[in-house]
Amino acid sequence: MTRQHIVVATDLTPDSIARLESVPGYRVACVPPKTSNVRATLPAATAIITRSDFKLDPPLLDHAPHLRLIARMSAGLTGIDMDYATERGILVMNTPGVSAIAAAEHTLTLMLALNRNLPSVHESLREGWWLFDRGQQVGVQLHGKTIGIVGLGRVGHRVARLCLALGMTVLAFDPYIREEQVDDRRITLVSLPELLGESDYVSMHVPATKETVDFLDAESLSLMKRGACFINTSHGGVVKESLLADALKDGRLGGVAVDVWNEEPPFNSPLIGLDRVIHTPHIGDNTVEARQDLSLQIVQQVIDALDDRDYRNVVNMPLLPGVEFAEIRPYMQLAESIGALQHVLSRSAIRRIAIEIIGDDMNGLIKPMTVGILKGLLAPVLGDHVSYVNAPVLAAERGWQITQAKGIKISEYSNVITCQATLEDGEEISIAGALLDRQKPYILQINDYRVHFEPRGHLLIMGSYDRPGVIGQVGSLMAENGINIASWHTGRAEPGGNTLTVLNFDEALPEALMGILREQDFIRHVHQLRI
């Protein structure tokens, strides 16, 4: 039997350590999660188990020539160089959703503590004051209040149930959940502005994706009911802490409770030490039960993967045996870009995906490119929960029909992939792409519009009417707002008809500017995304 050396650089429970050690041929080394300690154990390591606070970059991975598996005791994958690990053939796995109960209960704990001024009254009594100022120490009840839950996934749904049990009104915003998918009619789906304007408490439960970084800006916070409280137990990047501190100081927010931070540890956070702030050190999943569940799950996943029995929650498995990942990565990037564009352009639910591949360069790549397209379609919704391994399963769960088709070619190029998405309302969106010099992805055409752009960075997709002055008006609007346009690509179906324009920027456009764009009489539709 092949000997497996497992490095445990986190606090697994005794039961889970015993489970690892009971496997014949396994050698287990438990070390403190410090780089120097871990580095010394890596030369013989087959697998390493860590938490999200431990960084695994190329220099450290270079000390592990035999490493086959990185196992992360969390849903997030921050700190792992995924490209390098994949190039090395190292499997990376996570544990999504295991600690949902603990995270939901911690959210409620923060709300209750904020409501009753618990830190303040605790300190007051410890300093010898008994109801020193009863007026200042008065709290409020959760019963009868309204909570707005942003993100109705595993944790958000559990928070909703807890709040309903306390007699609260529950509003939710989740653009990827339809009303018929909500199993409790007491939960009301609303728009984000409506949720922010009507909620006494706003609680964040969104995955860490490109779309949720700085999800709330100053304009969003200004929409919140004056005196409302903000709670974040999802991920620190969802809003800048300086904006929360400013809103708290000027009275727009009545309280803030956070468990996750822009930088961890949060040594320079402006929230630390402010009145009406409750802060905890990322302990949302730190319960006896969650630790036990996480420990046992990650250990079993490691055992199954090393024994080639099951690869659940592996997020980066190469798809073509015998082919180096570096060779197919550009094709996968092209496919993911096409999927991301299909996602942002789809105005209703997707029902069918048809894919056509033409040219010798792409022979044999239909499966990995299909999976890449599906991952690009699903990643804005599911974040780290979707991978090349599980994208087909998740698409099937949504009822998508996936086919390899012929005759949907919309481009004259000899080596091209075309994806046609059929939506619930019958609309079809076709996108064709290719690789320049077999390395650089390019989008060649979207429906009848030839655009030829590199799908990279901050993109604006703008449908407009073909009339004089549009380019000048958009350019002037950007200039007035200090926005530099990196590139501009416009295609039109026919003179005097409709046009499709793709602009590239160095940073995302503010939502206020997007609103101005949508109001222009020459605009048919406008979207922005980051690839």
NUKE-190492 format. One record per atom (N, C-alpha, C, CB): x, y, z. Coordinates in steps of 0.02 Angstrom, whole numbers, plus 50000, padded with zeros to 5 digits. Last residue first. Glycine has a CB too. Example, Ala and Ser with C-alpha at 12.3 -4.5 7.8 and 13.67 -1.06 7.14 Angstrom:
REM NUKE-190492
506424988850354 506844994750357 506455000250394 507044997050286 506604971650390 506154977550390 506604983550390 505654977650452 
***
This chain:
REM NUKE-190492
492795200749216 493045194149199 493795193849216 492925192549123 491385209149272 492115208649277 492325201549262 492365210849347 490095219049195 490345213049229 491105213449231 490115206649193 488575227949161 489295227749171 489485221449208 489535233949209 487385232449034 487605228149090 488355229049100 487435220649076 485965239048956 486665240048974 486815235849036 486805247648988 484855241748817 485025238248879 485765239548893 484875230448873 484605252848736 484115247248739 484225243148802 484175242748676 484815270248730 485015263948762 484435258948759 485225265148835 484445282548689 484735278148638 484915271248665 485345281348607 484015289648797 483505287348750 483785282748696 483155293248719 484655285348958 484755288448893 484275285448842 485495287548870 484535278349076 484015283249061 484085286448992 484015288649114 485665270649088 485035267149074 484485272049054 484815263049135 486595280649125 486635277249060 485975274149040 487185271949060 486195283149255 486155288449205 486165285549135 486725293549213 486505270849315 485815273149313 485705278649261 485605275649381 487875270849304 487495265749267 486765267849262 487555258849303 488145280949394 488285282149323 487925277049280 489035281849310 487775274449512 487425280649493 487535282149418 487675286549535 488675264049520 487975262449505 487595268649484 487645259149566 490245266949436 489795267849494 489065266449473 489865274949524 491085254349342 490715260649343 490285261149405 490285261449279 492645246749391 491925246349380 491615253349381 491595241949434 494145250949301 493775249449361 493025249649346 493945254449418 494625252349174 495105250349225 494755248549290 495605255849237 493545245349046 493745250649092 494265247849141 493135253549130 492905242948883 493335240348936 493585246148979 493935236348907 491365240148800 491875244748824 492265241448881 491575251348847 490455235148666 490815232548724 491375237348740 491095225348711 488875236948589 489525239848605 489815236648667 489475247548614 487805234348458 488035231548522 488755233948532 487995223648522 486405242348378 487115241048386 487245237748454 487525247648379 485075241648256 485325241448324 486075240148324 484955236048365 484965251348113 484605246748156 484845247248228 484675239648131 485725258748027 485105261748051 484695257248096 484685263647993 486405244447948 486405251747955 485715254347977 486605255047889 486385229948054 486255233047990 486245240648000 485585230547959 487035225948170 486725220848128 486605223548058 486075218348158 488635231548224 487935232848210 487675227548162 487835239948181 489805233748358 489575230148299 488845231748288 489685222548307 491195241148437 490495241648419 490355237448356 490295249048407 492275243248569 492135238948512 491385239148498 492375231548525 493575251148652 492875251948629 492785247648567 492715259548613 494585252648801 494475250348732 493725250748717 494735243048721 494655261048913 495255257448890 495185255048819 495415251648936 494105276448960 493905270548921 494535267348893 493415272548863 494045283549119 494455282449059 494235276049024 495205282049078 493005294949197 493095287949181 493495287349116 492415284449174 492535307149247 493235305249260 493385297949245 493405306649330 491315311249209 491355307549273 492055304849287 490855301849273 491515317049087 491235321249140 491295317849209 490505322849126 491905305649015 492395310849030 492165315349087 492525315048967 490695298749005 491255295749041 491765301049061 491595290348998 489965307948928 489715305948994 490275302949036 489135300948987 490725308148811 490675314148852 490445312548923 490195319248820 490505294948765 491185297248781 491175303448825 491565298748718 489125295348743 489395290848794 490095293048814 489415283548768 489085305248643 488715306148705 488985301748760 487975304748694 489885299648540 490065305948572 489725306948639 489895311648526 489145288148508 489835287548533 490045293948569 490315286048475 487945294148464 487955289748522 488655289248552 487695282748503 487925301748346 488055305048410 488095300548470 487535310048423 486665294048244 487245298448252 487305301148323 487195304448203 486175277148284 486005283948266 486615288448277 485395286548306 485665262548320 486165265148273 485955272048249 486275260248214 485345260448493 485085261448426 485625264648383 484435265848427 486195247948595 485925254548580 485635254748510 486465259948589 486855238948729 486445238548669 486115245348657 485905232948676 488355236148804 487845241348793 487495240148726 488165248448795 489315230548931 488975228048871 488365232648860 488765220548878 490855233748998 490185236448993 489885233948927 490175244448996 492055225849103 491735226649038 491045229649046 491685219849002 493585224649177 492915227549187 492605229049119 492955233949231 494485209849121 494415215949160 493695218149168 494805221449128 494165202648962 494595203249020 494475209849055 495335202648999 493975196648818 493555196548878 493975196548942 493095190248877 494375206748685 494675202248734 494245202348797 495415204148749 493295207148540 493615210148599 493895204748644 493115214548637 492315207548418 493035206048421 493375209648479 493365207948356 491025209848359 491305214448408 492055213648418 490955213648474 489645208448261 490355206948262 490705212148306 490645206848190 488045203148297 488505208748305 489235206248308 488335212748369 487045193948302 487235196548236 487765201848238 486635199148201 487705186148442 487135186148396 487365188748328 486555190548424 489285191748448 488715190648493 488085191648452 488725195548555 490945187048406 490275189048385 489775187348439 490085185548318 492195184848464 492155187048395 491475189948377 492305181448349 493205186348600 492515185548580 492445188748511 492015188748633 494725177848632 494385183548602 493655181648588 494735185748536 496135172948733 495425172348715 495155178748683 495015170548777 497735168448682 497335174048707 496605173348685 497625180748682 498265156148630 498395158248698 497895163348723 499085161048704 498295153648494 498155147948540 498265149748613 498595142048521 498315165548428 498955162048439 498895156448490 499495167048461 496795168448503 497305171548461 497975168448479 497315179348471 495395157948503 496025159648534 496485162948483 496355153448565 493635163048500 494215159348475 494825161448514 494325160448398 491825162748500 492475164848523 493025160548495 492495164748599 490125168048492 490685164448462 491335167248487 490645164848385 488515166248556 489155169648565 489695165148535 489305171148640 486785169048552 487345165348525 487985169448531 487225163348452 485285167348630 485895171448631 486465167148608 486025174448702 483545167648604 484175164148595 484755169048594 484155159948531 481975167148692 482525170948662 483145166648657 482675177248703 481045159948765 481145158248695 481705161948661 480525159448658 481005162248899 480525165948858 480605164648783 480595173448871 482075154748945 481395152548962 480875156048919 481255154049036 483315153648812 483045155948876 482325153748884 483095163548881 484685145448750 483965146548740 483655148048808 483625140448706 486275149448695 485855148548754 485135150148735 486085152948813 487585143348606 486915146148598 486495144448659 486575143548531 489255145748571 488775143548622 488115147148611 489045144848694 490595140648472 489985144548476 489515141548528 489625144948406 492305141848439 491785138748480 491185143448482 492045137048552 493415139648301 492955143748340 492495139348381 492545148348294 494365140848169 494405137748235 494005141948284 495145137048258 493975148648061 494065141448051 494125137648116 494675140148008 492665161148055 493325158848076 493365151248072 493485161348147 491435166348028 491775163147972 492465160547992 491845168047915 490085163248142 490705166548126 491055162648070 491165167248188 489045155748181 488885162748166 489515166648147 488545166048226 488395139548180 488985143648167 488765150748147 489415140548111 487515129948204 487375136248237 487955141148226 487255135248312 487785117448147 487375122048109 487205128548144 486745118748091 487665106048283 487965108048220 487495113048186 488095101948174 488005103348461 487585104748403 488005106048341 487125110648417 487825095048609 488325096948559 487955097548492 488915091748555 486855101248747 486935097248687 487535099648647 486305097448644 485965101248895 486615102748866 486725098248806 487185101848919 484665108648979 484825103548928 485465105548893 484235102748877 484455111849151 484725114049087 484845108049041 485385117949098 483955109749278 483545107549222 483805109849154 482865110049230 484745111849385 484335117549363 483915115849302 484775123449348 485445100149389 484965101549443 484505107349426 485345103049508 486285101949281 485745097049276 485225098149329 486035089949281 487155111349337 486745113249279 486155108449271 487175113349215 487735103549436 487345109349456 486895111749399 487795114949479 488405094249354 487895091949401 487435097749421 488225088849464 489325102349284 488795098749248 488235096349293 489095092849213 490105107649397 489695111949354 489165108149315 490145115849306 490975099649471 490255099249486 489815103649442 490145101049558 492255101549413 492015094849430 491255094749436 492335092449495 492495114749398 492475110749337 492195103749351 493175110149307 491345121549521 492005119949495 491935116249430 492395115649546 490505131349643 490495128249577 491215127149554 490105132549526 490715137949761 490365131549764 490355127949697 489655132549789 491265150349749 491725144749758 491375138049758 492095145649822 489845156149662 490505157549687 490945151349691 490465160749754 488545155449615 488745150749666 489445151849694 488695143949640 488345165649519 487815163949566 488075160149626 487285159749531 489475166849441 489195172949471 488655171649523 488915177349417 489625152649404 490065155849454 489785162349482 490735157049424 488805148449299 488585147249367 488995151049419 488615139949382 489415151649177 488715153449188 488525153149261 488265148749148 490695146149194 490615153349185 489915155749196 490845155349116 490335132649202 490625135849260 490565143449255 491365133749268 489875130849071 489415129949127 489675133249190 489285122549140 491075132949000 490495137348989 490015136849048 490145135448923 491835122149051 492045129049062 491485133949053 492615130749016 491115111249002 491155112249075 491375119349091 491635107149107 491395113448867 490695113548891 490685114848966 490345106848875 492755111648867 492495118248852 491765118848871 492575119648778 492895097948902 493145103148947 492875110048932 493895103348944 492135092348787 491945091348857 492235096648903 492175084448881 492785096748669 492085098348680 491895097548754 491635093948637 494065094348626 493985098948683 493245100348700 494335105448669 494305087048512 494345083548576 494225087848637 495005080548583 494915100848422 494725093848421 494815090548489 495125090048368 495335113648410 494875112148465 494635104948464 494285116748462 496115114648298 496405116748362 495975114548421 496475124348363 495295111148190 495765106248216 496035108048285 496335105348169 493565116448198 494275117548188 494715112448222 494465124248211 492205120448301 492435119548232 493185120848230 492045124348182 490895116348407 491615117448403 491835115848332 492005113248455 489435121748486 489735119348424 490465121248423 489365122248362 488165118848603 488865120848592 489115117648528 489305118748652 486745124548687 486995120748630 487695123348613 486505121248568 485735123948824 486395126148803 486625121648746 486915126148862 484145129048887 484555124548845 485215127948828 484175122648781 483685138048985 483375131448980 483805126648939 482685132048949 483905151549097 484165147449043 483835140549044 484935146749048 482745164649136 483105158549154 483325154649093 482655154149198 483075180649058 482645175849093 483045169449103 481985174449052 484075187749003 483565191549038 483045187049071 483215196248989 485785186248986 485155182448990 484645186249032 485275175449019 486975192848995 486525194848941 485845191348945 486835193448874 487675186749097 487485193749106 486985196149053 488115198149103 487825173449046 487465174749109 487225181949113 487925173249169 488585175248932 487905172548926 487495174048989 487925164848914 489765179548995 489395184148952 488675181748942 489745184948885 490135167749060 490005173749099 489605178949059 490665176849123 490315159148949 489795157748998 489615163949039 490005152249044 491425165348890 490795164848852 490215163648900 490835159148800 492345163348993 492155170248974 491505170248935 492715173448932 492465149548992 492175152849051 491955159949035 492685152949108 493085147848865 492415145148878 492085148448938 492465137548889 494315154348887 493865156748835 493155154348849 494095154348766 494815145948988 494695153049002 494215156148951 495365156949004 494945134148917 494475134348973 494305141648991 494775130749034 495925137748828 495275135948802 494745136148857 495305128848770 497005139948917 496725145548878 496045144048849 497205147348821 497145126348973 496905131949013 496655137848971 497455134449059 497705116148902 496985117348891 496735123448929 496595111248912 499045116648938 498865116548867 498135118348856 499015109748838 499085115949076 499315122149044 499115122448971 500075122649050 498745102849102 498235107949112 498425114549078 498125109149186 499225090448986 499425095349035 498895100849040 500115098349018 498405075048968 498515081648939 498685086648995 497895084048899 498085063449035 498665063348991 498825070048959 498575058348938 496355066549038 496915062349060 497485062449009 496685055049071 495625081449055 495845077149001 496445073049025 496035081348938 495325089149167 494775085549135 494995080849079 494295090449108 495935091849333 496045091949260 495565087149226 496775089949244 494925098849463 495205092749433 495325093549358 494745086849446 494575108649565 495035110049509 495315103849475 495615114249535 493875106349682 493675112149641 494105113049579 493705118349682 493045093749766 493675095549733 493505100949682 494035089349700 491825089649816 492075096249837 492785097649815 492035096749911 492225072649792 491735077749807 492085083949836 491205075049856 492865061649734 493185068149731 492695073749746 493505069249663 493205044749781 492715050249771 493085056849774 492145049949823 494255035649773 493565033249776 493055038749759 493415030649846 495635037149785 495325037249718 494615034549718 495745033249670 496175038849907 496045031849889 495705031249820 495615028549942 496165052349916 496815049049912 496745041749892 497185049549978 494765054249927 495135056849869 495795053249861 495245064349875 494435048150050 494115045849988 494505048049926 493395048349983 495225055650140 495305048450134 495035045950068 494965044850193 494685068450121 495385067150107 495505059750097 495835069750164 493355066650163 493485068750095 494215067250075 493335076250087 493585063550298 493305058450254 493415060250180 492555057450268 494105076050340 494505069950347 494245064450300 494505067350420 493035084550319 493645085550280 494085079350283 494025091650305 492065079050410 491935079350339 492585079950299 491465085050322 492665080350536 492505073650511 492385073750436 491895070850547 492785094550542 493365090150548 493225083250519 493565089450621 491455099250530 491965101050481 492555096250482 492205108150494 490895093250646 490635091650580 491145093250525 489985095450566 491685099250747 491665091950740 491425090050670 491195088750793 491415112750726 492105110250722 492115102750711 492495112050785 490035112950749 490295114550683 491005112050674 490265122050670 490005109450887 489685105150837 489955106450767 488925106250838 490715119850948 490925112850958 490645108450903 490695110151027 490985133450833 490605130050886 490865122950892 489845130250871 491395144050734 491785141350790 491335138950847 492275146650815 490945150750627 490885143450624 491215140050683 491195140850559 491165164150663 490485161950646 490405154450644 490295164750580 492275171050699 492135164950738 491435162250721 492185166350813 493035183150671 492895177850621 492775171150656 493465177250570 493075190350804 493645188550762 493525182550716 494255187250805 491815203350815 492085196850835 492605194550784 491515191550843 491075218250872 491515214950826 491785208450856 492105219550807 489865230350872 490055223950903 490475220250852 489415219750924 489645247350897 489935242150854 490085236050896 490585244750819 489285257850977 488755254650937 489045249950883 488315259850904 490855266550966 490235265051000 489725262050951 489935271351034 492375259150903 491815263850897 491225261650940 491595264450823 493325249050910 493295254050964 492735259050959 493925257650967 493495246750740 493715244350806 493695250150856 494425241350802 493235252850620 492665250850661 492875248950732 492305244950628 494365255050547 494075260850581 493485259050625 493865266050530 495675243050561 494985244350544 494705250450581 494555238250558 496975238550572 496865245550555 496145247250539 497305247550497 496925224850602 497305229350645 497145236650633 498035228150636 496095212550583 495905219450564 496265224650606 495155220450571 497075198350520 496735202050573 496615209450554 497135201650638 496145202750378 496135198950440 496845196850458 495675192650433 495265215750300 495915212450310 495875208850377 496505217650309 493875216850305 494235218250242 494925215150243 494275225850230 493105203350399 493455209650393 493775210450325 493965210250447 491765197050503 492235196250448 492495203150427 491915192450387 490835200550593 491265194850611 491815193750560 490835188550618 489995214950654 490385211550602 490795205850632 490835216550564 488735226450669 489015220350699 489365216450644 488455216050733 488215242850705 488565238450658 488825232450697 489145242150621 486895254850715 487345249950744 487635245650690 486975245650795 486205264450647 486125264350720 486585259450754 485425262850737 486755275050516 486695268350544 486635268750620 487295263950523 486755288950513 486345285350464 486235278050486 486685285550395 487605295450602 486935293550625 486505290050575 486585299550647 488905297950572 488425303250556 487695301250571 488495305150484 489515286150616 489675292450649 489175297850634 490355294750628 489015276550527 488865276050599 488985282750634 489305270550631 489545280550407 488815280350414 488605279850487 488525274450374 490915278850435 490645285550420 489895285750431 490825287650348 490955264850454 491145269350508 490865276350497 491915269650515 490595260450327 490175258850384 490325263550442 490275251550406 491675265350253 490995267750238 490525266350296 490735264450173 492715257950308 492725265250316 492035268150302 493255268350270 492475245050266 492335246750336 492335254250348 492855243350381 491645241650116 492225244650147 492045246850218 492485250650106 490875225750090 490805232950099 491435235650134 490165234750140 491285212850062 490635214950038 490525222550044 490085211350076 492465207450110 492495211750052 491845214650029 492795208149998 492215198550216 492395205450231 492375210050172 493065205650260 490725188550210 491435189550195 491595196950198 491635186550126 489645186250320 489775182550258 490515182950238 489335185250201 489135193250423 489485187150442 489665183050380 489055182850490 488615208850465 488985205150412 489355199250442 489475209850376 487315220150487 487665214250513 487995210650456 487165209550550 486725236050535 487035232050481 487425226350513 487505236450437 485205244550577 485825241150597 486065236650540 485705236950661 484515261150553 484515253850544 485195251050564 484345251950471 484525274850555 484535271450619 484525263950614 483955273650660 483595276550408 484015279950457 483955276450525 483825287450463 483665263350291 483255267050339 483705270250393 482725262450372 484805265150155 484565261650214 484155266250259 485155258750254 485365272350055 484675270250045 484385267050108 484635265449987 486675274050088 486245279950096 485505278150087 486435285350045 487225261950052 487115263350124 486655269250135 487785264550158 487275264149913 486845258949941 486695260250014 487165252049933 488235274349906 487555275649883 487065270549911 487535275649807 489365267849953 489095273449992 488375274849971 489525279649984 489015250349916 489425256349915 489085261849956 489565258649843 489055232949924 488715238949948 489215244849947 488425237850020 490035225249863 489345224449843 488925230449864 489045217949872 491425223649866 491135230349869 490415230249844 491555235349827 491175208249787 491675212749816 491415219849810 492375211949780 490245200949718 490055203149785 490605207149820 489865197249827 490785197249596 490185201449595 490005204149664 489605197649568 491815188749627 491985195249599 491385200049602 492215194449526 491295181649786 491405181349714 491615188249690 490775178849676 490845174049923 491415178249902 491555177149828 492045176749945 489045174349942 489695170949934 490225175949913 489645165349882 488105182950071 488265181750001 488935178249996 488275188449961 487335188850178 487475181650174 487605179750101 486895177450203 487055202150290 487375199950228 487535192450231 488015204050214 485635210650346 486125205450362 486385202450297 485815200050407 484945224650416 485165221850352 485725216950367 485395227550302 483545229950505 484185226450508 484335223850438 484175220550560 482445236550463 482755238950525 483445235950534 482305237450586 482085239750292 482325235250344 482615238950404 482855230550316 481745247850184 481205245750230 481455241750291 480705241650193 482835250650103 482425256150127 481925254250180 482065259150070 483395238350070 483795243150109 483355248550139 484325246250064 482325232749995 482565229550057 482935234550100 483005223550041 482265241549887 481685240849931 481895237849997 481145236549898 483545239649828 483355246149855 482765245749904 483185251049799 483405225449794 483895227749843 483715234649870 484585227849813 481695219249788 482295222149757 482765224449812 482115227949709 481145204249875 481065211249853 481705213349817 480915215949914 480245190649938 480785192849894 480645199849868 480855187949835 479795186650100 479595190550041 480215192750001 479185196750062 479285173350193 479885176750168 479715180150102 480485171550158 478135166850209 478235172550253 478875176350235 478255170250326 478155155650132 477845161650102 477885167750148 477125160150086 479475145450111 479085148550165 478805155150139 479525149550230 480225141350004 479765136550033 479345139250091 480135130550056 480575148249854 480555149949925 480015145649958 480405157549936 480405145449722 480925141749757 480935143149832 481595143349727 479495154349672 479255147449683 479785143149718 479065144349616 480285165749658 479785165549712 479565158349726 479185169849694 482025161649629 481345163449606 480855162349662 481145159349543 483635167749651 483095163749681 482425166349654 483115164149759 484565176449610 484595169749581 484085165049612 485295166949590 484515188349678 484315188449607 484305181549575 484775192849568 483885190949827 484325186049796 484125185449724 484295179149833 483345198049972 483565199649904 484055194349881 483875206749900 481965197650084 482575194650058 482705197149987 482525186950059 481195200950242 481285202650171 481935199450147 481285210350159 480205196550373 480815194650337 480755196550264 480945186950344 479735202450530 479575202350459 480215201150420 479215208950437 479845192250680 480085197550636 479775196850566 480855197550632 479625182650777 479085187250761 479305193050718 478795189850823 480575173250796 480565178750844 480035183950828 481245182050846 480425165050687 480235162350753 480205167750806 480725156850774 480995173150590 480265172050589 480025169450656 480085167050533 482325171650626 482005178150635 481245177650632 482245183050582 482565158350591 482655160550661 482285167050674 483395161350677 482335158850452 481915154750495 481965156850568 482105147350489 483375167650411 482665169450401 482215165450447 482465168250327 484495159950442 484385166250478 483655168350471 484845171850450 484315149950346 484265148250417 484165154550460 484895144450441 484505157350229 483865154050240 483775152250314 483805147750196 485845161350243 485315166350241 484635163350256 485305169750174 486505148850235 486525152750297 485945157750299 487195156450304 486135144350103 486065140050163 486025144150227 486645135150167 485465159450030 485765152750025 485665148950089 486505153250008 485005172349997 484565167450029 484825160350016 483835168250003 485525188050010 485805181449997 485415176150034 486545181250017 485155198550132 485455198850065 485825192350052 485945205050059 483755201550221 484285196650213 484535196850141 484045189450232 483115212850331 483245211850260 483845207350251 483355218550223 481885212650456 482575211050437 482605210050362 482825204750475 480885222650557 480985219950489 481725218750477 480695224650435 480055219250716 480505222950672 480575219350604 481205223850705 479315210950794 478965216250760 479405220450714 478655220750809 480625207450903 479935205950885 479605212050853 479545203650947 481765213250952 481775210950883 481065209650858 482195204750876 481705227951055 481525221051041 481615219450966 480805219551063 483035237851125 482425237051085 482325229651071 482475241151019 483615245351281 483685241551219 483035241551180 483905234451234 484395257851380 483785254751356 483905251251289 483215259851350 485435264951429 485525257751425 484895254151399 485715254951492 485055277951439 485555276351390 485615268851379 486225279251411 484125276651545 483905279051479 484405277251425 483815286551480 484875272851655 484395268051627 484155270151557 483795267251673 486375274151700 485935278551661 485445274151624 486345283151610 486715263951792 486985270751798 486555275851760 487715271051773 486365250951835 485885255251801 486075262551808 485175254151827 487695251051935 487055247451930 486535252151900 486825244752001 489395250451914 488805254551904 488195250151895 488885259351844 490585243551918 490255245151980 489635249251974 490715248652023 491175238651805 491495244551836 491125247051897 491545250151785 490295228851770 490955226751793 491325232451827 491365224151734 489235236751726 489155233051789 489835230751816 488695226851779 489815241851609 489555246351660 489505242751728 488875249151640 490085230651532 490645234551558 490415239051615 490965238651503 488745226951505 489205222351538 489775226051571 489475217151488 488265237751435 487985236551502 488415231551541 487275233951497 489085236851318 489085242851359 488825241351430 488645248251327 488815224051263 489495225851283 489495231751331 489915227451222 487345225051246 487655220451294 488385222351311 487635213551267 486265232151188 486865235651211 487285231451259 486675242151245 485245225051130 485195226251203 485825229451232 485065219651239 485585224350995 484935226951015 484905228951089 484405221851001 486805217850995 486765224850972 486125228150997 486795225050895 486435205251038 486905209151078 486885216551059 487615206351068 485575201650933 485315202251001 485775206451045 485215195351033 486485201350824 485895205650823 485625206850894 485345202550780 487395191550866 487625198450856 487045203250856 488015198950790 486535180350868 486885182450928 487105189750923 487495177950943 486215179150733 485695181050780 485995183450846 485225174950793 487485175350685 487155181350659 486615183750708 486835180050590 487645163350750 488085168950769 487795175550744 488785167850740 486685155750685 486585157150756 487035162950778 486735150950798 487275155250558 486615158250567 486505160150640 486065153550542 488465148250585 488495155150558 487835158750568 488675155050484 487965135850628 488375139950673 488385147150650 489085137250678 487295131550511 486925132550574 487315137150621 486785125650609 488345130650417 487785135350406 487415136750471 487305132650354 489525123350401 489435127350462 488855132250457 490065131150478 489475117350276 489465113050336 489285117050398 490145109650345 489575124650157 488925123650187 488905119850252 488505120250141 491015116950082 490485122050080 489865119950120 490285123450008 492495113750099 491925110950136 491355115950138 492135108950209 493665109649964 493415113750019 492815110350052 493215120749994 495205105049880 494515103749901 494325108349958 494415096449922 496275102649748 496085107249801 495345106149817 496205114749780 497605092449689 496885093449698 496765098249756 496525086649710 498955096449590 498725095849660 497975097249662 499115100849706 499585098449471 499195092349479 498955091149549 499585086449456 500215110149451 500605104949485 500225098349490 500805107349554 499165117349399 499725115749355 500155110149385 500155121949342 498455118649519 498175114649465 498725112649415 497625118449428 499285127049593 499115120449619 498865115949563 498595121049674 499275138349510 499895134749520 499755127649547 500345138549570 497925142049517 498235140549452 498865136349461 498405147049415 497735144349655 497375139049621 497705137149555 496655141149609 498515147449790 498645149049720 498355143449677 499415150149706 497565151749927 497825146149888 497925148349817 497345139949892 496985162949981 497655161250004 497955155249968 497635159850075 495305157549986 495775163049989 496455160550014 495505168650035 494245149249973 494895146649950 495425152049949 494825143549881 492825145250079 493255149750042 493935146650026 493355156150080 492285135550161 492045136050092 492515140250050 491345139050090 493465125550254 493025131350246 492775131250175 493395138150262 494715118050268 494145117550314 493725123950313 494395116150386 495415111350124 495275117550159 494645116750202 495175123450109 496735101950067 496055101550094 495925107450140 495945094750133 497665097649931 497575102949981 496855102750003 497765110049953 498595084049870 497945086549892 498025092149943 497525080849921 499845079649838 499295077949793 498655081549808 499175070549794 501575082649849 500905084649871 500375083149818 500885092149889 502895080249828 502445074449824 501725076149841 502685069049871 503585092149846 503615088949781 503125083149773 504305086349768 503485105349926 503075099249931 503055095549865 502355101049954 504065117349911 504375112949961 504015106249966 504385116450030 503235124049827 503845121249798 504225116849847 504295126749774 502295129549910 502125123249877 502735120049845 501585124449825 502965141449943 502865136349995 502705129549963 502295138450042 502995148049819 503615146549854 503535141249908 503885152849886 501545148449785 502025144249749 502675143049786 502185147449684 500605147949943 500815151049881 501345146749847 501095158149895 499475146750053 499855141650016 500025144549947 499455134950009 499105153250211 499255154650141 499685149150111 499605161450135 497745151550320 498425149350304 498545149950229 498535142050328 496445154150349 496935159250369 497655157250354 496865160650443 495615143550319 495665148950270 496175154250288 494995152250263 496545128650371 495975133250371 496105139050324 495825135850442 497125112750302 497205119450331 496535122950337 497695123650289 498005098350268 497345100850289 497455107450326 496975095550336 498865090750137 498885095550192 498175097950205 499355101450176 499665075850075 499075080150082 499185084850140 498425075950092 500955071150070 500495069250016 499885073850016 500265061850024 502565077050118 501835077350124 501475075050061 501615084450140 503915077950128 503635071150124 502875071150118 503845067250184 504135092050129 504495087650082 504205080650075 505205087150102 503335098150235 503075097450167 503475092750121 503055104150136 503785101050361 503445094650352 503265093150279 502815094450394 504335113750357 504775108150375 504455101350363 504975108850448 503225121650330 503725120750278 504165114650293 504155126950270 502555122150454 502265118350398 502795116850346 501685122250367 503415130450529 503255123650551 503005119350494 502735123850607 503415142150450 504045138550463 503915131450485 504455142150516 502045146050451 502385144250389 503005140150402 502565150450350 500935138650566 501435143850552 501865141450494 501865145350615 499915130550636 499835133650570 500285139650560 499115135750560 500805116850713 500485123350718 500455126650649 500875127950768 500435100050655 500905105450667 500525112050676 501425105950608 500355082850650 499985088850670 500475094350689 499495087250730 500485070550535 500905075350571 500485081550586 501545077150531 500195053550505 499885060050518 500355064450559 499195059250554 500215041450384 500625044550436 500385051650445 501385044250419 499355027050330 499355034250340 499825036150397 498645036750356 499305013250323 499755016650277 499765024150285 499565015050207 497605011650370 498255008450359 498665012250307 498155001150335 496835023650469 496885021150401 497575017950390 496765026850349 496865029450592 496635022550589 496705019550520 495925022150612 497185042650578 497715038150601 497525030750597 497905039750672 495935047950543 496495048050496 497015042750515 496815054950495 495225045850663 494985042750601 495545042550549 494375046650574 495945053650753 495945046350762 495715042850698 495495044450821 495605066050702 496305063950700 496345056350706 496705067450756 494235065750734 494435065850663 495175063950655 494305072650633 494265065650874 493935060150837 494155059950765 493165061050840 494915077950906 495245071450920 494925065650881 495215069850994 494735089850770 494525086850833 494865080150844 493755086050834 496005100750703 495525095250696 495345092450764 495815089650651 496605114650685 496375111450747 495825106350733 496125116750796 497965113450566 497375116750594 497155112550653 496805117450541 498775106050480 498995112650503 498395116650527 499375116450447 499285090450456 498695093850483 498935100450514 498325089350536 499855080950325 500035086450369 499395089950391 500525091450334 500075064150291 499565069450298 499805074650348 498875066450321 500715053250182 500935057750236 500455063650238 501685060050225 500435036650140 500175043450134 500395047550194 499405043450127 501135023350048 501115026950112 500905034150100 501805026750147 500265011249959 500635017549956 500565021250022 500375021949897 500424994050000 500005000050000 500445006250000 499535000050061 
***
